[in-house]
Amino acid sequence: MTLIEQLLRPDIAALEAYTPVAPIEVLSAQLGLPVEQIMKLDANESPYGPSPRAAAAIDALGGGKPLAESVQFLEPLALAIYPDPTHTFLRERLSNYTGQPAERILCSSGSGELIDLLMRAFIQPGDVILDCPPTFGMYAFDGGLHAARIVNVPRDAAFELDVEAVVAAVHTHRPKLLFLAVPNNPTGNPLPRAAIERLLDLPTMVVVDEAYVEFAGATVADLVGQRPNLAVLRTFSKWAGLAGLRIGYGLFHEALIQHLWKIKQPYNINVAAQAAALASLADVDYLMGRVQEVIAERERVYARLRTLAGVHVYPSQANFLLLRALNSSALQLKNDLYRRGILVRYFNKPGLDDCIRVSMGTPAQNDAFLAALEALVDG
Ligand SMILES: Cc1ncc(COP(=O)(O)O)c(C=O)c1O
């Protein structure tokens, strides 16, 4: 054993690394294709990017240009001084956007930071986290980092949550945290509000991850004030096209949020991310117009995929679709699409190893994906 291995926490030394998607500039070099010719449909990002106002707000931070009205409080030394650790203006605007008081809002460097923050607040080694796979991999991964015991309550063949099995598992295993992505990633299906309310009656924290809520509509944010054991996680990565800036927020009851404030890193959100988020909230109509385009594409692509004999497509309330390859290998399909410059996500996981997930791109990108897929599975 090396010195480093002797010194490390044994569970960290043994931990398997998380596999994020490869950066586009690296893939571009691998494929020998310019970045513009690669269709990045593998990480549920926005094909349209940020609102022009958000881009202009960041641009102006460099100095020499007037700051946009939505971020004028940053003048005049925005980049040279530490950002607001309490995100005062951003929480005010988020209060308008969510309908929740600013006192129940905490902002984060992507919603991923909040998953980690909740675990730091609740999990001691050996404590239980309830996970409902297939779902977003960060819950189990981050649980591993905190030496949690992950208890899985798998979804059924249509990826629906087995609510009764979750109730039973809460009584048996007494988890500290139950994670529910709504709509779920990578399967795209929603969870009825009544089911969430039922789970909120259980003696556990219920973390409802609403990363894709703008594409789905239904939210449980309005329940946060009545339910201290509800945490609602949100992000600007998907609907607002700001995945690269890392900006998210959570809605929490007063009884919980005071403890999260104590443990968050003081300057967890940089100036550019705060400026871009504020400018996005001043441009919601534009961004929601883009969201509507993505939803229309999702429905168009879904209808086309339904006509292909070689795949089964699952209905989705998010900005992606999950397909099951019926008579070809999903891994092969992913690699064949990759060679054509089309990046999709393949999960080497139980229940998903014959599936690929495709994020909705622009209409032209989606057409290219459909043509390539059709040739590969039904050609
Ligand atoms: C369900 C879910 N939650 C959270 C995230 C992470 O979002 P962020 O970029 O805000 O960390 C993702 C990203 O793919 C997601 O799918």
The ligand as a Gaussian input file, in Angstrom:
#p B3LYP/6-31G(d) Opt

LIG

0 1
 C      -31.959000      15.261000     -12.336000
 C      -30.770000      16.160000     -12.367000
 N      -30.444000      16.851000     -11.275000
 C      -29.394000      17.681000     -11.253000
 C      -28.588000      17.844000     -12.365000
 C      -27.382000      18.711000     -12.233000
 O      -27.624000      19.979000     -12.608000
 P      -26.591000      21.152000     -12.347000
 O      -25.966000      21.437000     -13.663000
 O      -27.420000      22.259000     -11.839000
 O      -25.592000      20.674000     -11.310000
 C      -28.879000      17.148000     -13.532000
 C      -28.019000      17.299000     -14.708000
 O      -27.995000      16.536000     -15.620000
 C      -30.007000      16.289000     -13.524000
 O      -30.317000      15.564000     -14.610000

